[in-house]
Amino acid sequence: MPNKIDLYALDLPDTSFVKACGGPCSEGCVTLARIGEDAWALGDSKRPTAQPLRFTTEELAVAGIDPARFGLSV
């Protein structure tokens, strides 16, 4: 695919993640951050030092993850 970016090459040091919880966040929550124009990082609030997974907007949609649930726009 032409012009495909390496999502794991994008730097995350100042990235601000947003939590989306199905209920009380006592068990941990999924976190999401926009890391580029068509790039997202998906993390776990219980494991904040773990490397987040990276997705394109299309991949998020296929996985059923809606950034609007996190208060983020596409």
Buried (B, 14 or more C-beta within 10 A) or exposed (E): EEEEEEBEEEEBEEBEBBBBBEEEEEEEBBBBBBBEEBBBBBBBBEEEEEEBBBBBBEBBEEEEBEBEEBEBEE
